[in-house]
Amino acid sequence: MKVVIIEDEALASERLKKMILSYDKDIEIMAQLESVEESIEWFENNPHPELIFLDIHLEDDLSFAIFEKIKINSSIIFTTAFDEYAIKAFKLKSIDYLLKPIVQEELDAALKKYSEIKADSVVSKDFHKLYDLIVKKEESYRERFSVRVGQKIKTFSTSDIGYFRSEGGFTSAFLYDGRTFYVDFSLDALLKELDPTKFFRINRQMLVALDSIKEVHIYSTSRLKLDLLPRPEGDVLVSIDKVVSFKKWLEGKE
């Protein structure tokens, strides 16, 4: 079987590749693509695979934009972090999907299903209707997250989150009630999902909610230190290059 992975998060792409090969080491990963533009160029110049693992959100657009430029007959398994509402829509349209963060058991089941039915109708080809669904869903900012904990799916509201922290290639959401969950988003991706009046990226590692800021201290002539809820380990500093825009954000000017 020949497979292409289209995923704009390098770590998530590598993780998915390892999981696919864990299912069957003879599967050929033809390419790992990161954007709509790169995908279009690749499909124009290479034979198409039997199966594509396709992330909905790519760095330059929704992945449906690929199909506006290229006719693709490959079967597709979508990878998505969408909530229950969107997942129900996927089911109704007979589209196979894997909910992020992806677990091996569900990946194995999806690949087994594909192997059983091959190209008969793994995926509905009505991408325009699905595109309309996603765009409509994105007219407002993300209100909640779904995460996998063992064999269960936990959901929590965006308003429950004090801040996000990225370390070692993984992003965690820290909730006011003390719980912490891994989320399958980079901080850059989260900036596109969250209301910019409520969340601000203060440095390379942290994205904080306005309501989580308890105190702002003048740390030096050019730095600010934040007291946050829930209380994090170590000092939380606003990057020098973010100080001016952070102050404007606090005042509601950005």
trRosetta pair geometry for C-beta under 8 A, 3 or more apart (Angstrom, degrees):
i j d omega theta_ij theta_ji phi_ij phi_ji
1 24 7.2 63 34 93 119 144
1 26 7.7 94 28 107 77 85
1 27 5.0 -25 72 -121 98 84
1 28 7.1 -174 91 27 47 75
1 50 5.4 -97 -155 56 77 140
1 51 6.4 6 177 13 114 120
1 115 7.7 -80 -68 -92 143 91
2 27 7.7 160 -95 -169 21 68
2 28 4.8 -24 -110 71 69 108
2 30 5.3 44 -176 -42 100 119
2 49 4.3 -139 118 -138 92 84
2 50 5.3 115 54 5 75 90
2 51 7.5 158 87 30 49 74
3 20 6.3 -135 88 -177 167 153
3 27 5.6 16 0 172 124 113
3 28 6.8 159 23 81 74 52
3 29 5.5 -36 76 -106 97 56
3 30 6.6 175 73 7 37 86
3 49 5.5 110 -113 180 13 148
3 50 7.1 -45 -73 58 56 83
3 51 5.0 -24 -108 76 82 95
3 52 7.3 153 -161 -94 64 30
3 53 6.8 29 -178 -9 111 98
4 29 7.6 113 -103 -164 32 61
4 30 5.2 -45 -78 62 81 104
4 31 5.0 4 -131 57 95 88
4 32 7.7 -177 -166 -80 62 33
4 33 6.7 15 175 1 107 111
4 42 7.7 150 -145 124 141 139
4 48 8.0 -76 -9 -161 137 59
4 49 4.5 -176 -13 1 93 142
4 51 7.8 -180 28 95 65 50
4 52 5.0 -18 67 -113 95 81
4 53 7.4 -159 95 30 49 68
4 74 7.5 2 29 174 113 173
5 13 5.4 132 130 -149 133 89
5 16 5.7 146 -134 98 138 128
5 17 6.2 -91 -19 -70 158 86
5 20 7.8 -141 -68 -14 120 150
5 29 6.6 -10 -7 -151 107 108
5 31 7.4 -151 41 100 65 54
5 32 4.7 -5 69 -116 107 74
5 33 7.1 172 92 26 55 66
5 52 7.8 162 -90 -161 23 61
5 53 4.8 -10 -116 62 70 110
6 33 4.7 -19 -111 71 76 102
6 34 7.7 -166 -159 -70 61 13
6 39 5.4 27 -120 -95 128 132
6 52 6.4 11 1 -176 109 107
6 53 6.9 -179 29 89 65 59
6 54 4.9 11 57 -119 115 65
6 55 6.0 -134 109 22 75 81
6 58 7.0 -42 159 -89 101 125
6 63 6.3 115 122 -130 134 130
6 66 7.7 -39 -151 -51 166 159
7 12 5.4 -128 165 101 134 105
7 13 4.1 173 78 -81 120 89
7 16 6.4 131 -18 19 163 146
7 32 7.1 -43 44 -165 93 88
7 33 7.8 110 25 74 48 55
7 34 7.1 -35 88 -111 41 55
7 53 7.1 -14 -41 113 111 102
7 55 4.5 106 -110 -24 65 128
7 79 6.8 -2 -95 58 111 143
8 34 4.7 87 -118 -169 61 76
8 35 6.3 70 -101 -73 107 61
8 55 6.4 -121 6 76 79 150
8 57 7.2 -84 26 116 127 72
8 58 4.8 136 -43 -148 125 60
8 59 4.3 165 -149 -35 144 89
8 189 7.9 143 89 -81 118 117
9 12 3.8 53 88 17 114 115
9 13 6.4 171 85 -17 57 84
9 55 7.8 136 14 -96 89 165
9 184 7.7 -175 47 172 167 80
9 186 5.9 177 -112 -30 110 110
9 189 7.3 -41 -69 -35 113 142
10 13 5.6 -56 -147 35 30 113
10 14 6.4 26 157 -16 65 105
10 34 7.5 -14 -72 -100 74 123
11 14 5.9 -55 -147 38 31 108
11 15 6.2 33 154 -20 65 108
11 169 4.7 135 -78 178 156 123
11 170 7.9 -125 131 -69 161 61
12 15 5.6 -53 -146 37 31 114
12 16 6.3 32 155 -20 64 106
12 55 7.8 76 114 -82 137 138
12 100 7.6 -9 -143 -130 133 127
12 184 6.4 87 -102 -168 129 103
13 16 5.8 -55 -148 36 28 110
13 17 6.4 33 152 -22 63 105
13 32 4.9 104 171 -167 130 122
13 34 7.5 -68 -51 -89 153 81
14 17 5.5 -50 -148 32 33 115
14 18 6.5 32 154 -18 65 103
14 32 7.8 36 -70 -144 56 162
15 18 5.9 -55 -153 35 31 109
15 19 6.5 28 152 -17 64 108
15 102 7.6 150 120 58 112 110
16 19 5.6 -57 -148 38 33 111
16 20 6.3 36 154 -22 67 104
16 53 6.1 -175 166 126 141 159
16 79 7.2 -61 -103 -82 145 159
16 102 6.4 57 -100 51 89 153
16 107 7.8 -180 -145 -115 74 141
17 20 5.8 -55 -149 34 30 111
17 21 6.4 20 157 -10 65 109
17 29 5.5 23 -136 -101 104 161
17 32 6.6 -44 -65 -83 129 129
18 21 6.0 -60 -147 44 30 106
18 22 6.2 39 151 -28 64 106
19 22 5.4 -48 -146 30 32 118
19 23 6.9 36 152 -21 61 98
19 102 6.7 -172 60 116 172 121
19 104 5.5 -147 -145 -104 107 76
19 107 5.1 46 146 83 124 173
20 23 5.8 -53 -161 29 34 111
20 24 7.5 -44 163 47 64 76
20 27 5.7 -99 151 86 102 151
20 29 6.9 115 87 -76 140 109
20 53 7.6 -120 -71 -31 135 146
20 107 7.0 -112 -79 172 59 130
20 111 7.3 143 -135 -78 75 142
21 24 7.1 -89 -144 77 33 43
21 25 5.3 50 -175 -112 83 54
21 27 6.2 -137 -95 55 58 104
21 29 7.4 -57 -58 -30 105 118
22 25 7.8 35 -95 -67 17 75
22 104 6.6 -54 96 -134 140 119
23 27 7.3 30 78 -11 96 139
23 104 7.7 178 -64 -164 90 86
23 107 6.5 -129 -51 123 134 102
23 108 5.2 178 -112 -104 113 76
23 111 5.3 83 156 55 159 161
24 27 4.8 93 90 -27 101 101
24 111 7.2 -162 1 158 116 147
29 32 6.8 13 165 -51 119 91
30 46 7.1 148 162 155 127 140
30 49 5.3 -158 15 -77 139 115
31 42 5.7 153 156 -166 172 148
31 46 7.2 114 -31 79 138 169
33 38 5.0 179 -159 111 97 111
33 39 4.6 110 145 -82 152 78
33 42 5.7 -118 -89 7 133 153
34 38 5.8 42 50 41 71 152
34 58 7.0 134 155 -158 47 100
34 59 6.2 12 151 2 93 124
35 38 4.5 92 55 11 88 102
35 39 6.6 -149 92 -8 45 88
35 58 5.3 134 -130 161 43 121
35 59 5.0 -58 -96 50 97 100
35 60 4.7 51 -158 9 112 115
35 61 7.9 79 -171 25 80 79
36 39 5.8 -60 -148 37 27 112
36 40 6.4 28 157 -21 65 105
36 58 5.4 148 -37 82 77 146
36 60 5.2 -115 28 78 100 108
36 61 4.6 -12 -14 49 150 110
36 62 7.9 49 -70 77 130 32
36 63 6.6 -171 -87 -121 89 45
36 65 4.7 6 -143 81 147 118
36 66 5.5 -143 -143 -64 81 78
37 40 6.0 -54 -149 32 28 110
37 41 6.6 24 156 -14 62 108
37 60 5.9 10 -8 58 102 163
38 41 5.9 -59 -152 39 31 111
38 42 6.2 30 153 -21 67 108
39 42 5.7 -56 -146 35 31 110
39 43 6.2 22 160 -13 67 109
39 58 7.8 -85 -11 -119 130 165
39 63 7.6 39 22 -145 168 87
39 66 5.1 -43 106 -111 131 127
39 70 7.9 -133 129 25 87 146
40 43 6.2 -61 -145 41 27 104
40 44 6.3 29 155 -23 62 110
40 66 5.9 -159 -68 -134 81 74
40 69 4.9 1 -128 94 126 143
40 70 5.6 -177 -132 -27 72 122
41 44 5.8 -59 -151 33 28 114
41 45 6.6 -6 162 6 63 116
42 45 6.4 -85 -153 50 26 92
42 46 5.6 -23 172 19 71 125
43 46 6.6 -72 -113 53 25 86
43 48 6.3 33 -142 -94 91 92
43 66 7.4 92 8 -174 148 111
43 70 4.7 70 102 -171 137 162
43 72 6.4 -55 -151 -87 149 107
44 70 6.6 -117 -62 -100 76 121
48 72 6.2 168 -137 -140 143 79
48 73 6.7 110 100 49 156 77
48 74 5.2 -138 161 -48 113 110
49 52 6.2 131 67 -66 118 73
49 74 5.4 48 76 -121 69 140
50 74 6.3 131 160 -139 13 90
50 75 6.6 -1 155 27 64 100
50 119 7.5 -107 -160 -67 86 104
51 74 6.2 173 -94 178 14 104
51 75 5.0 -26 -107 73 71 96
51 76 7.4 158 -160 -88 60 27
51 77 6.8 16 -176 -1 106 101
51 114 6.0 39 -103 -173 138 154
51 122 7.9 -46 -115 105 94 170
52 72 7.3 2 -15 167 150 140
52 74 4.9 88 -17 114 103 135
52 75 7.2 178 22 89 72 45
52 76 4.9 -20 67 -110 99 76
52 77 7.3 -176 89 30 51 64
53 76 7.9 148 -94 -159 19 61
53 77 5.4 -22 -108 72 66 97
53 79 5.9 38 175 -27 93 114
53 98 7.8 -14 -146 22 104 130
54 63 5.3 154 176 151 107 159
54 76 5.3 -14 7 -160 129 110
54 77 7.2 152 21 76 77 44
54 78 5.5 -44 75 -108 90 58
54 79 6.8 176 80 16 34 79
55 58 6.2 125 88 -71 107 73
55 63 6.2 147 84 -46 56 139
55 78 7.7 103 -115 -164 17 67
55 79 5.1 -36 -91 69 64 102
55 80 7.6 147 -148 -78 55 49
56 62 6.3 -26 170 -150 72 86
56 63 5.8 -125 -146 16 26 111
56 78 6.2 42 -58 -166 88 114
56 79 7.6 -138 -10 79 74 54
56 80 5.2 47 -13 -105 123 92
56 82 7.1 35 16 -35 161 113
56 134 6.4 -166 -170 -127 127 146
57 62 6.6 -45 -102 -110 48 61
57 63 7.5 -70 -30 -22 8 92
57 189 6.7 104 122 -146 140 112
57 192 7.6 156 -161 94 136 143
58 61 6.1 1 66 61 101 52
58 62 7.1 119 23 -144 85 12
58 63 5.3 105 -20 -73 115 79
61 65 4.4 4 122 3 141 150
62 65 6.0 121 74 -17 68 94
62 131 6.8 132 113 -135 144 87
62 134 6.1 133 -139 113 147 143
62 135 7.5 -95 -21 -69 160 82
63 66 5.7 -17 178 -1 66 115
64 67 5.8 -48 -169 29 57 110
64 68 7.3 63 139 -25 71 97
64 127 5.3 163 -141 172 103 113
64 130 6.9 -177 -93 93 134 98
64 131 4.2 172 145 -92 169 108
64 134 7.3 169 -13 40 135 142
65 68 5.5 -45 -159 22 47 118
65 69 7.3 27 153 -6 69 105
66 69 6.4 -79 -167 43 35 98
66 70 6.0 -38 167 40 76 109
66 72 7.1 12 130 -14 110 140
67 70 6.7 -79 -116 65 32 67
67 71 7.8 59 -154 -108 70 34
67 72 6.3 -92 -105 24 82 107
67 127 5.0 51 73 75 163 169
72 76 7.9 71 120 -58 125 117
73 119 7.8 28 153 -154 94 128
75 114 6.1 146 119 -140 150 111
75 118 7.7 -156 -38 170 148 40
75 119 5.8 -137 -50 -110 111 65
75 122 3.9 41 -151 53 121 143
75 123 5.6 149 -156 1 65 109
76 95 7.7 -24 92 -154 100 95
76 96 7.6 169 101 56 56 94
76 122 7.2 158 41 107 46 111
76 123 4.5 37 49 -67 86 166
77 96 4.8 -50 -117 105 78 111
77 97 6.7 158 -174 -103 68 25
77 98 6.3 43 157 -14 111 100
77 110 5.4 85 -134 169 145 134
77 114 7.1 -73 -52 -62 120 131
77 122 7.5 -61 -64 158 76 122
77 123 7.7 -133 -67 -71 40 117
78 90 6.9 -126 56 -131 138 133
78 95 6.1 24 4 154 124 117
78 96 7.1 157 22 93 75 55
78 97 4.4 -26 71 -111 95 86
78 98 7.3 -171 94 24 50 65
79 97 7.1 153 -92 -164 22 72
79 98 5.0 -21 -110 65 73 99
79 100 6.0 71 170 -56 92 99
79 102 6.4 -48 -136 -60 113 125
80 86 7.0 -128 158 117 144 129
80 87 7.5 175 92 -85 132 80
80 90 7.4 -166 26 -62 156 150
80 97 5.4 -22 17 -168 116 124
80 98 7.4 143 24 73 67 48
80 99 6.4 -41 76 -111 77 51
80 100 6.5 -145 96 -1 25 95
81 99 7.3 95 -111 -166 36 66
81 100 4.3 -45 -79 56 83 118
81 145 7.8 -23 165 -147 108 81
81 146 7.3 175 -178 58 67 89
81 183 7.8 71 -155 -174 141 86
81 184 5.6 -162 -90 69 127 109
81 185 6.8 -99 37 -58 179 97
82 85 7.6 -97 159 68 103 73
82 86 3.5 -54 152 69 138 145
82 87 6.2 172 95 -47 100 73
82 90 8.0 139 68 -29 136 123
82 99 8.0 -103 53 -122 63 85
82 137 7.3 8 -138 155 121 160
83 86 6.0 97 57 17 57 97
83 87 7.1 -108 119 -6 31 99
83 144 6.0 68 -97 83 144 101
83 145 7.7 -136 -82 -135 100 16
83 146 5.3 142 -117 -22 66 119
83 155 7.1 70 -138 -125 106 124
84 87 5.4 -59 -144 38 34 114
84 88 6.4 39 158 -24 68 100
84 146 7.0 131 -38 -74 76 147
84 155 7.6 -47 -21 -77 112 146
85 88 6.1 -56 -159 28 27 110
85 89 7.0 24 147 -16 60 105
85 137 7.5 162 103 -120 121 119
86 89 5.4 -53 -156 34 41 115
86 90 6.6 46 146 -23 69 98
86 133 7.2 131 -131 146 84 114
86 134 7.4 59 -134 -99 126 70
86 137 6.0 29 -82 -109 114 161
87 90 5.4 -46 -152 30 38 115
87 91 6.6 40 149 -20 65 101
87 97 6.9 -145 -130 79 79 146
87 99 6.7 -5 -100 -83 131 116
88 91 5.6 -52 -153 33 35 113
88 92 6.4 35 151 -20 66 105
89 92 5.6 -52 -147 34 34 112
89 93 6.4 18 157 -5 66 110
89 130 7.7 140 139 -124 113 76
89 133 5.4 161 166 -169 154 151
90 93 6.1 -71 -150 47 28 100
90 95 4.6 -92 -163 69 80 106
90 97 4.8 -10 171 -15 156 140
90 130 7.9 57 -101 -129 66 117
91 94 7.6 32 180 -74 34 31
91 95 7.7 -91 -64 47 19 69
93 124 4.7 -103 164 28 87 154
93 126 6.8 -123 -156 63 116 110
93 129 7.0 178 -113 98 135 121
93 130 6.2 154 138 -77 174 104
94 121 6.8 -5 143 144 139 108
94 123 7.5 155 116 -147 82 26
94 124 4.9 111 68 -44 93 104
95 123 5.5 40 -126 -141 72 77
95 124 5.5 -72 -64 26 85 97
95 130 7.0 66 -44 -98 158 144
96 110 5.7 127 172 -143 125 103
96 113 6.7 172 -114 95 140 139
96 114 7.4 -125 46 -66 175 93
96 122 5.9 -43 -1 174 129 85
96 123 6.4 -84 20 -81 88 80
98 102 4.8 27 151 -113 127 106
98 106 5.8 136 -133 123 92 116
98 107 6.2 31 -118 -85 145 70
98 110 6.0 -70 -67 -34 104 157
99 102 7.4 153 80 -90 41 58
99 106 7.5 -35 36 138 80 167
99 146 7.1 -53 -175 109 126 127
99 148 7.1 130 110 -55 109 116
99 153 7.4 -15 126 -106 154 132
100 184 3.9 -113 159 63 121 158
101 147 7.2 25 6 -152 98 73
101 148 5.5 -118 55 33 85 115
101 182 6.7 8 -31 111 148 112
101 184 4.6 162 -77 -60 77 123
102 106 6.7 -131 -160 74 72 112
102 107 5.7 65 170 -59 115 109
103 106 5.3 77 65 15 84 102
103 107 7.1 -156 92 -7 39 92
103 148 6.2 -135 -39 147 118 161
104 107 5.6 -61 -147 39 33 113
104 108 6.1 35 157 -22 69 106
105 108 5.8 -54 -150 34 28 112
105 109 6.5 28 152 -19 63 106
106 109 5.5 -49 -146 35 36 114
106 110 6.4 38 154 -20 65 103
107 110 5.8 -56 -150 35 31 110
107 111 6.4 25 155 -14 66 108
108 111 5.9 -59 -148 40 29 107
108 112 6.2 31 154 -21 65 108
109 112 5.6 -53 -145 36 30 113
109 113 6.3 34 154 -22 64 104
110 113 5.7 -51 -149 33 31 113
110 114 6.5 32 151 -19 63 104
111 114 5.6 -50 -148 35 34 113
111 115 6.4 37 153 -21 65 104
112 115 5.7 -54 -149 35 32 113
112 116 6.4 32 153 -22 64 106
113 116 5.8 -58 -152 33 30 112
113 117 6.6 -12 166 14 66 108
113 122 7.5 124 124 -128 97 95
114 117 6.8 -81 -143 52 25 81
114 118 7.1 70 168 -95 62 27
114 122 5.6 30 -116 -116 80 139
115 118 7.2 15 -160 -67 24 66
117 120 4.8 -86 172 33 92 119
117 121 7.2 -61 155 47 130 59
117 122 6.2 153 92 -74 114 79
118 122 7.7 -112 122 -42 20 113
119 122 6.9 -61 -125 -4 32 106
121 124 7.5 31 -178 -77 95 50
124 130 7.6 141 88 -42 115 124
126 129 4.7 9 142 21 111 115
126 130 6.7 125 104 -14 74 92
127 130 5.5 -60 -149 44 42 110
127 131 5.8 50 151 -28 73 104
128 131 5.5 -49 -145 33 30 115
128 132 6.5 33 154 -20 62 103
129 132 5.7 -51 -152 33 32 113
129 133 6.6 37 148 -22 62 103
130 133 5.4 -50 -152 31 37 117
130 134 6.5 33 153 -17 68 103
131 134 6.0 -57 -150 36 31 107
131 135 6.2 27 156 -16 67 108
132 135 5.9 -56 -142 39 29 108
132 136 6.2 31 158 -19 64 109
133 136 5.9 -60 -152 37 25 110
133 137 6.3 26 152 -22 63 109
134 137 5.5 -55 -150 34 33 115
134 138 6.3 21 155 -15 67 110
135 138 5.8 -64 -148 40 31 106
135 139 7.3 56 150 -49 61 84
136 139 6.0 -27 -164 -14 37 114
140 143 7.2 11 123 -39 118 105
141 158 7.6 -62 128 29 102 177
141 193 6.7 104 -162 157 78 47
141 194 5.8 61 -173 -155 123 24
141 195 4.3 -156 30 -57 173 78
142 145 7.1 47 161 -67 127 75
142 158 5.8 129 110 -67 83 136
142 193 4.3 11 -11 169 130 99
142 194 6.1 -49 43 -81 103 56
143 157 6.5 -39 160 -146 72 81
143 158 5.6 -117 -160 6 26 114
144 155 5.6 30 163 -179 125 101
144 156 6.5 179 -153 92 88 30
144 157 5.0 -53 -97 -108 89 47
144 158 6.1 -115 -78 -23 34 75
145 155 6.8 173 87 -147 45 60
145 156 6.0 -11 56 59 90 77
145 158 7.0 105 -21 -75 91 69
145 161 7.9 62 4 -53 130 133
145 173 6.7 154 50 -23 164 167
145 181 7.6 162 109 94 132 140
145 183 6.0 -47 -166 -115 146 124
146 153 5.5 3 -174 180 105 111
146 154 7.2 157 -155 81 54 42
146 155 5.0 -25 -98 -95 72 85
147 153 7.1 157 78 -156 32 63
147 154 5.3 -21 64 62 85 92
147 155 7.8 158 18 -87 66 37
147 156 7.9 -11 12 14 108 100
147 173 7.9 -149 -48 31 145 124
147 181 4.6 143 53 174 171 131
147 182 6.7 142 -155 71 131 59
147 183 6.1 -87 -90 -93 117 67
148 152 7.4 151 -156 84 57 41
148 153 5.8 -37 -98 -101 61 68
148 154 7.7 154 -109 18 11 78
149 152 5.4 -23 70 71 84 92
149 153 7.6 142 22 -111 74 18
149 154 5.1 32 1 -12 122 118
149 181 7.3 -78 -68 -124 109 104
154 181 6.8 -140 82 -106 130 144
156 160 4.7 -91 170 60 107 147
156 161 7.3 116 119 -54 118 87
156 173 7.7 174 73 115 132 142
156 175 6.3 -66 171 -98 158 137
156 179 7.7 -173 -77 85 158 135
156 181 7.3 163 18 8 134 148
157 160 4.7 109 63 -11 78 100
157 161 7.9 -141 102 -11 55 84
158 161 5.8 -51 -165 18 45 116
158 194 6.7 167 -155 -121 135 94
158 195 8.0 112 136 9 149 99
158 198 7.9 80 140 111 118 145
159 211 7.7 30 -158 32 74 154
160 175 4.9 -6 145 -142 98 105
160 176 6.0 -123 -170 19 59 97
160 177 7.1 -28 -167 0 106 102
161 164 7.0 10 175 -53 129 80
161 173 5.1 -62 -124 -169 118 109
161 174 7.0 97 -158 68 72 47
161 175 5.8 -60 -99 -99 49 63
161 176 7.7 -149 -107 -22 5 79
161 209 6.0 141 101 -41 77 135
162 174 5.2 -54 58 101 102 93
162 175 6.6 123 -1 -156 89 15
162 176 5.3 125 -51 -72 104 68
162 208 7.3 -25 152 -149 64 75
162 209 5.7 -122 -157 32 29 117
162 211 7.7 -106 -119 90 63 83
162 212 3.7 114 -161 -111 79 130
162 228 6.1 117 163 168 119 106
162 229 5.5 -134 -126 103 136 58
162 230 5.4 -177 15 7 163 65
163 174 5.4 0 62 50 74 112
163 206 5.8 -1 174 -166 125 101
163 207 6.4 163 -163 84 74 50
163 208 4.3 -21 -107 -110 110 66
163 209 6.1 -131 -71 5 58 78
163 212 5.4 -148 -41 100 91 170
163 228 6.0 -11 -19 -173 138 149
163 232 7.3 -46 61 -56 140 127
164 171 5.8 8 180 -176 111 104
164 172 6.9 165 -154 82 63 42
164 173 5.5 -31 -100 -99 81 62
164 174 7.3 -179 -91 12 28 80
164 183 7.3 -62 -128 40 117 131
164 187 6.4 164 108 -104 126 85
164 190 6.0 -70 30 -171 171 177
164 206 6.8 156 82 -152 57 51
164 207 4.3 3 52 54 105 102
164 208 7.9 -140 29 -70 62 36
165 171 7.2 167 85 -150 36 59
165 172 5.5 -14 60 58 84 92
165 174 6.6 38 -1 -21 106 117
165 205 5.8 13 -156 156 76 91
165 206 5.3 -14 -103 -98 73 80
165 232 7.3 129 -64 -127 145 135
166 169 7.7 3 -178 -125 94 6
166 170 7.0 174 -149 87 62 34
166 171 4.6 -25 -96 -96 83 80
166 172 7.9 169 -85 17 36 66
166 186 6.9 40 -110 -153 144 62
166 187 5.2 -94 -26 -33 138 110
166 204 7.7 -92 67 141 117 66
166 205 5.4 -145 58 -148 76 57
166 206 7.6 -152 18 -66 76 37
167 170 6.4 -24 70 61 62 81
167 172 7.6 -17 25 7 97 108
167 205 6.6 37 -69 -147 74 113
170 182 5.9 -42 -179 -137 114 110
171 182 7.1 110 79 -157 52 63
171 183 5.4 -54 100 65 102 85
171 184 7.8 145 52 -110 106 9
171 185 5.7 -72 68 76 151 64
171 186 6.3 171 -39 -119 138 27
171 187 6.4 174 -111 -52 131 68
171 190 7.3 -170 177 -34 157 132
172 180 5.3 12 175 -179 123 102
172 181 6.6 158 -156 81 74 32
172 182 5.5 -47 -99 -94 75 52
172 183 7.0 134 -125 11 23 80
173 180 6.9 167 81 -153 50 54
173 181 5.1 -11 53 61 99 87
173 182 7.9 167 13 -103 77 5
173 183 5.2 59 -24 -23 108 124
174 180 5.4 -12 -104 -106 65 89
174 230 5.8 -122 159 44 112 108
174 232 7.1 -15 -151 -87 177 94
175 178 6.9 -31 82 41 86 24
175 179 4.5 5 43 61 126 85
175 180 7.1 -154 13 -76 81 39
175 181 7.4 43 -24 3 111 98
175 230 7.4 40 91 -12 38 122
176 212 7.5 -144 -85 -103 92 90
176 229 6.1 29 -128 138 86 100
176 230 6.1 159 -136 -44 36 88
178 230 5.9 124 -92 -103 52 156
183 190 7.8 75 107 -83 138 118
185 189 4.4 -134 -163 87 91 121
185 190 4.9 108 132 -59 133 85
185 193 7.0 -57 -142 6 157 146
186 189 4.7 98 52 6 76 100
186 190 7.0 -137 95 -6 42 87
187 190 5.4 -52 -146 35 36 115
187 191 6.7 47 153 -30 64 97
187 201 6.0 103 167 -116 122 124
187 204 7.9 156 48 -180 156 43
187 205 7.8 178 -47 -164 152 16
187 206 7.9 117 -112 137 141 3
187 207 5.2 169 -144 -35 102 121
188 191 5.9 -47 -158 21 32 115
188 192 7.6 26 148 -13 59 100
189 192 6.0 -57 -165 32 41 110
189 193 6.7 29 145 -16 70 113
190 193 5.4 -65 -148 40 40 110
190 194 5.7 16 165 -9 78 117
190 199 7.5 -93 143 139 105 155
190 207 5.8 174 100 55 137 172
191 194 6.6 -62 -127 42 24 97
191 196 7.4 42 -166 -91 78 94
191 199 7.6 -150 -112 106 57 118
191 201 6.3 -36 -84 -34 117 126
191 207 7.1 -139 -70 -120 79 139
194 198 6.7 -114 167 74 100 100
194 199 4.4 1 133 30 139 145
194 207 7.6 128 40 159 157 134
195 198 4.4 49 85 19 108 110
195 199 6.6 114 70 11 60 92
196 199 6.7 -76 -120 62 32 74
196 200 7.5 74 -166 -85 66 65
196 254 7.2 -87 144 132 114 83
197 210 7.5 -28 143 -28 58 143
197 249 8.0 -179 -136 -159 43 84
197 252 7.2 29 -147 -131 102 74
198 209 6.0 -12 159 -146 84 80
198 210 5.4 -102 -149 8 49 109
198 211 7.5 -8 -158 -8 92 93
199 207 5.6 27 176 165 111 100
199 208 6.8 169 -149 85 67 32
199 209 5.6 -36 -94 -96 76 57
199 210 7.4 -106 -68 -21 31 77
200 207 7.1 -179 89 -156 28 64
200 208 6.0 -22 61 60 77 81
200 210 7.3 78 -4 -68 105 76
200 246 6.2 118 156 -121 147 78
200 249 5.0 97 -93 148 142 164
201 206 7.2 152 -152 97 59 49
201 207 4.7 -32 -94 -101 72 81
201 208 8.0 140 -104 13 24 68
201 242 7.3 -119 103 -124 70 144
202 206 5.4 -18 50 88 100 103
202 207 7.5 167 8 -106 74 28
202 208 5.6 16 -16 7 121 116
202 226 7.0 -65 -137 -8 168 143
202 236 7.3 52 96 167 151 97
202 237 7.7 175 143 109 116 36
202 238 4.6 -88 -168 -112 102 72
202 239 6.6 151 153 3 57 80
202 242 5.8 151 -158 119 44 154
202 246 6.3 56 -119 -103 81 134
203 206 5.6 38 49 37 88 89
203 237 6.6 59 -53 88 145 71
203 238 6.6 -166 -49 -144 94 30
203 239 4.3 136 -108 -40 80 100
203 242 6.7 -129 -75 13 54 149
204 239 7.2 85 -20 -65 73 139
206 236 6.6 -26 31 -148 174 106
208 212 5.5 -125 -173 67 92 126
208 213 6.5 83 146 -60 132 93
208 226 7.0 -30 -109 131 174 167
208 228 6.4 -110 -136 -113 127 131
208 236 7.8 91 -72 173 140 141
209 212 4.4 94 64 -7 90 106
209 213 7.8 -152 93 -17 55 79
210 213 6.3 -53 -167 14 38 112
210 249 7.9 -141 -92 146 106 100
210 250 7.7 154 -132 -115 99 58
212 228 4.9 16 148 -158 103 91
212 229 5.1 -149 -153 60 67 70
212 230 7.9 -49 -146 6 108 41
213 216 6.5 13 178 -57 120 92
213 226 5.7 -72 -129 -156 91 116
213 227 7.5 96 -165 72 54 59
213 228 6.3 -38 -99 -103 45 70
213 250 7.9 -84 88 -112 165 105
214 226 7.9 116 41 175 70 76
214 227 4.3 -66 68 106 107 101
214 228 6.4 175 5 -106 94 14
214 229 5.6 97 -49 -27 112 98
215 226 7.2 157 83 -158 55 48
215 227 4.0 30 44 32 93 122
216 224 5.7 -14 -171 -173 96 119
216 225 7.6 147 -162 76 48 45
216 226 5.9 -19 -106 -104 65 71
216 227 7.8 -125 -61 21 30 77
216 250 7.4 -18 -45 -108 160 155
217 224 6.8 143 73 -165 49 64
217 225 4.4 -23 65 65 105 96
217 226 7.5 -165 21 -75 80 23
217 227 7.2 74 -17 -23 107 94
218 223 7.9 111 -172 83 50 58
218 224 6.6 -45 -108 -109 40 67
218 225 7.9 -4 85 21 6 85
219 223 4.0 -58 73 104 116 102
219 224 5.8 151 2 -136 102 10
219 225 4.0 107 -71 -26 115 100
219 235 7.8 101 -120 -179 136 134
219 237 6.2 -24 -13 -121 173 101
220 223 4.5 43 38 32 94 103
222 240 5.3 21 144 -131 113 101
222 243 6.6 -143 179 -13 64 164
223 237 5.7 -18 -175 -161 116 113
223 238 6.7 162 -163 63 63 76
223 240 6.4 -54 -84 -83 77 75
223 243 7.1 -123 -116 -81 29 130
224 237 7.0 141 79 -156 49 61
224 238 4.2 11 61 29 102 122
224 243 5.9 141 -5 -123 110 96
224 246 6.9 -145 43 97 148 146
225 235 5.7 -53 -139 -168 117 106
225 236 6.6 115 -163 74 66 59
225 237 5.5 -35 -99 -97 69 69
225 238 7.7 -136 -73 5 24 80
226 236 4.6 -56 61 97 94 114
226 237 7.6 177 10 -91 82 20
226 238 6.8 89 -29 -41 108 92
227 231 7.6 -25 -168 -113 77 85
227 236 7.8 156 -82 44 20 117
228 231 6.6 145 80 -110 69 37
228 232 5.8 26 63 -5 123 101
228 236 5.8 25 -10 22 121 164
232 236 5.8 86 54 -58 134 118
238 242 5.3 -127 177 88 90 109
238 243 5.5 116 118 -89 122 68
238 246 5.1 -53 -154 -18 144 172
239 242 4.3 77 62 9 90 110
239 243 7.4 -130 92 -36 48 74
240 243 6.1 -29 -158 -14 34 115
242 245 5.8 -72 -161 55 55 102
242 246 5.1 62 144 -35 86 111
243 246 5.6 -58 -143 35 24 114
243 247 6.5 25 159 -20 62 103
244 247 6.1 -55 -155 31 28 109
244 248 6.8 24 151 -13 62 106
245 248 5.5 -53 -149 39 38 113
245 249 6.2 44 150 -25 67 104
245 254 6.0 48 -167 -53 84 167
246 249 5.5 -51 -148 33 33 115
246 250 6.5 38 152 -22 64 101
247 250 5.6 -48 -150 31 33 114
247 251 6.6 21 153 -8 63 108
248 251 5.8 -65 -152 45 33 106
248 253 4.1 -85 -174 72 87 114
248 254 4.7 79 115 -23 108 108
249 252 7.6 45 -177 -70 31 21
249 253 7.2 -93 -67 54 24 69
249 254 4.6 -51 -82 54 70 114
